[in-house]
Amino acid sequence: MSQTVKITIAAAGTDTGPFNLFSNADSYANAFETGVLKANLLAGYTSSAVPDAATVVRVKSNSVGCTNYVDMTITSPPPPSSITFTVNNISQFPYPINGSNGSASGTITNNSGSTIYIYAYFQSAGNTSGTINGDGGSVAGGVALTIPSGPITSSGQAFYSTNYETLPSNNVTVNWSLTKQDGFTNGATLSLVYSTTVGGTKIQLNP
């Protein structure tokens, strides 16, 4: 699985480029893209090949005269202002949940003008083996958003709940809760995502 990230560099020397792109998902061992032009990075280059587990992208010059690099932290855009997402006691119950187990809760208000569909989302990050068990939650007191039990076979795997909660656009505030009890650390997280169609592209919900 991969994520789409816009990568922009502020400046580059005359002897730099083309560039290879790496990430911390595999400790910068293998480039996920090669030969990216300097002009594209200066203008803002969108890559859809960034590993799901990546939180840092390394832009490294591949020229003979210069092999310098710069590391950039990936930042997620906030959800649209018409979708308000809150977390209760975030200092005590961090979200996304990233410990071996834990819980979090809060509220969602959908006034986006369209129905949205909420899923639970598990990201395996640096874990490459083991079995997910017991992760899930609920929204609006509806169906259980349970991550299916299954084996992790490689880093950066994404697992979504089979069920989803439908939230109509009626500006009603509903409660959500999540519980992570899989025992995985090493960057693994449990959170909520939404899509505008059933099974469509899923967008991270962040406060």
C-alpha positions as CSV (number, residue, x, y, z in Angstrom):
1,M,0.0,0.0,0.0
2,S,1.1,3.6,-0.6
3,Q,0.1,7.1,0.3
4,T,0.0,10.2,-1.9
5,V,2.3,13.1,-0.7
6,K,3.2,16.4,-2.3
7,I,7.0,17.0,-1.9
8,T,8.4,20.5,-2.4
9,I,11.9,21.7,-2.0
10,A,12.6,25.4,-1.4
11,A,15.9,25.6,-3.2
12,A,18.5,23.4,-4.9
13,G,22.1,24.0,-6.1
14,T,23.1,24.1,-9.8
15,D,25.0,20.8,-9.5
16,T,22.1,18.9,-7.9
17,G,19.6,16.5,-9.4
18,P,18.0,14.4,-10.6
19,F,16.7,13.2,-7.3
20,N,15.8,9.8,-5.7
21,L,13.2,9.6,-3.1
22,F,13.5,7.4,0.0
23,S,11.5,7.1,3.3
24,N,12.0,6.0,6.9
25,A,9.6,3.1,6.3
26,D,12.6,0.9,5.4
27,S,15.3,3.1,7.0
28,Y,16.0,4.8,3.7
29,A,17.3,1.6,2.2
30,N,15.4,1.6,-1.1
31,A,14.2,4.5,-3.3
32,F,10.5,4.4,-3.9
33,E,11.0,6.8,-6.9
34,T,14.1,7.6,-8.9
35,G,15.1,10.3,-11.4
36,V,12.7,13.0,-10.2
37,L,13.6,16.3,-11.9
38,K,14.7,19.3,-9.9
39,A,12.2,21.6,-11.6
40,N,9.3,19.3,-10.5
41,L,10.4,19.2,-6.9
42,L,10.8,23.0,-6.8
43,A,7.3,23.4,-8.2
44,G,5.9,20.7,-5.9
45,Y,6.0,17.1,-6.9
46,T,3.1,14.7,-6.1
47,S,4.2,11.1,-5.5
48,S,1.6,8.3,-5.1
49,A,4.3,5.8,-4.3
50,V,5.2,6.9,-0.7
51,P,5.0,3.8,1.6
52,D,2.1,3.8,4.0
53,A,4.4,3.5,7.0
54,A,6.5,6.5,6.0
55,T,6.5,9.6,8.2
56,V,9.7,11.1,6.7
57,V,10.7,11.5,3.0
58,R,14.3,11.8,2.1
59,V,15.1,13.8,-1.1
60,K,18.6,12.8,-2.3
61,S,20.5,14.2,-5.2
62,N,21.8,11.6,-7.6
63,S,24.2,13.8,-9.5
64,V,28.0,13.2,-9.8
65,G,28.8,16.6,-8.3
66,C,26.4,16.4,-5.3
67,T,24.8,13.6,-3.4
68,N,23.4,15.7,-0.5
69,Y,19.9,15.1,0.8
70,V,17.2,16.7,2.9
71,D,14.7,14.9,5.1
72,M,11.1,16.2,5.3
73,T,8.4,15.1,7.8
74,I,5.1,14.2,6.2
75,T,2.2,16.3,7.5
76,S,-1.4,15.3,7.0
77,P,-3.9,18.0,5.9
78,P,-6.7,18.5,8.4
79,P,-10.1,17.3,7.5
80,P,-12.4,19.8,5.8
81,S,-13.7,22.5,8.2
82,S,-17.2,21.2,7.7
83,I,-16.2,18.0,9.5
84,T,-15.3,18.7,13.1
85,F,-13.3,16.0,14.9
86,T,-12.4,16.2,18.5
87,V,-10.4,14.0,20.9
88,N,-11.2,13.8,24.7
89,N,-8.3,14.1,27.1
90,I,-5.7,13.8,24.3
91,S,-2.8,14.3,26.7
92,Q,-4.0,11.2,28.7
93,F,-5.3,9.2,25.7
94,P,-3.2,10.0,22.6
95,Y,-4.7,9.7,19.2
96,P,-4.0,8.0,16.9
97,I,-3.5,5.2,19.5
98,N,0.1,4.1,19.1
99,G,0.9,2.1,22.2
100,S,0.7,-1.7,22.6
101,N,-2.8,-1.1,23.8
102,G,-5.0,1.9,24.8
103,S,-8.2,3.7,24.1
104,A,-9.4,7.1,22.9
105,S,-12.7,8.8,22.4
106,G,-14.2,12.1,21.2
107,T,-16.9,13.5,18.8
108,I,-17.5,14.0,15.1
109,T,-19.8,16.6,13.6
110,N,-20.6,16.3,9.9
111,N,-21.8,19.4,8.1
112,S,-20.0,18.8,4.8
113,G,-23.1,18.8,2.7
114,S,-22.9,15.0,1.9
115,T,-23.0,11.7,3.7
116,I,-19.6,10.3,4.9
117,Y,-18.7,6.8,5.9
118,I,-16.4,6.2,8.9
119,Y,-14.0,3.2,9.2
120,A,-11.5,2.1,11.8
121,Y,-8.0,2.0,10.4
122,F,-4.9,0.0,11.6
123,Q,-1.5,0.8,10.3
124,S,1.2,-1.9,10.9
125,A,4.1,0.6,10.5
126,G,7.4,-1.2,11.3
127,N,5.9,-4.5,12.3
128,T,6.4,-7.3,9.8
129,S,4.8,-10.3,11.5
130,G,2.2,-11.2,14.1
131,T,-1.6,-11.3,14.1
132,I,-4.0,-8.4,14.8
133,N,-6.6,-9.2,17.5
134,G,-9.2,-7.1,19.3
135,D,-8.8,-3.7,17.7
136,G,-11.9,-1.7,16.9
137,G,-14.5,0.9,18.1
138,S,-17.8,2.5,17.3
139,V,-19.3,5.7,16.1
140,A,-22.7,7.1,17.2
141,G,-23.3,3.9,19.1
142,G,-23.8,2.1,15.8
143,V,-22.2,-1.0,14.3
144,A,-18.9,-2.2,15.7
145,L,-15.9,-1.0,13.6
146,T,-13.7,-4.1,14.1
147,I,-10.4,-4.6,12.4
148,P,-10.5,-8.1,11.0
149,S,-8.1,-10.5,12.7
150,G,-5.3,-11.3,10.3
151,P,-1.6,-11.8,9.9
152,I,0.9,-9.0,9.3
153,T,3.4,-10.0,6.6
154,S,5.2,-6.8,5.8
155,S,5.8,-3.3,7.1
156,G,3.4,-0.5,6.3
157,Q,0.3,-2.7,5.9
158,A,-3.1,-1.0,6.1
159,F,-6.2,-2.8,7.6
160,Y,-9.7,-1.3,7.6
161,S,-12.8,-2.4,9.5
162,T,-15.2,-4.4,7.3
163,N,-18.1,-2.4,8.8
164,Y,-18.6,1.3,8.6
165,E,-20.8,3.9,10.2
166,T,-22.9,6.2,8.0
167,L,-23.0,9.8,9.1
168,P,-25.5,12.0,7.2
169,S,-24.8,15.7,6.7
170,N,-27.1,17.1,9.3
171,N,-24.7,18.9,11.7
172,V,-25.4,16.4,14.5
173,T,-22.5,15.7,16.9
174,V,-22.0,12.0,17.6
175,N,-19.5,10.2,19.9
176,W,-16.8,7.9,18.8
177,S,-14.5,5.5,20.7
178,L,-11.6,3.2,19.8
179,T,-9.7,0.5,21.7
180,K,-6.3,-0.9,20.7
181,Q,-5.4,-4.2,22.3
182,D,-3.2,-5.9,19.7
183,G,0.0,-5.6,21.6
184,F,1.9,-4.1,18.6
185,T,4.3,-1.2,19.1
186,N,7.0,-0.2,16.6
187,G,4.9,2.6,15.2
188,A,1.6,0.7,14.8
189,T,-1.5,2.9,15.1
190,L,-5.2,2.7,15.4
191,S,-7.4,5.6,14.2
192,L,-10.5,6.6,12.3
193,V,-10.8,7.5,8.6
194,Y,-13.7,8.6,6.4
195,S,-14.7,8.3,2.8
196,T,-17.4,10.0,0.7
197,T,-18.4,6.8,-0.9
198,V,-18.7,3.3,0.4
199,G,-15.3,1.6,0.0
200,G,-13.9,4.8,-1.6
201,T,-10.6,6.7,-0.9
202,K,-10.2,7.0,2.8
203,I,-9.0,10.2,4.5
204,Q,-7.5,10.3,8.0
205,L,-9.5,12.0,10.7
206,N,-7.4,14.2,12.9
207,P,-8.4,16.9,15.4
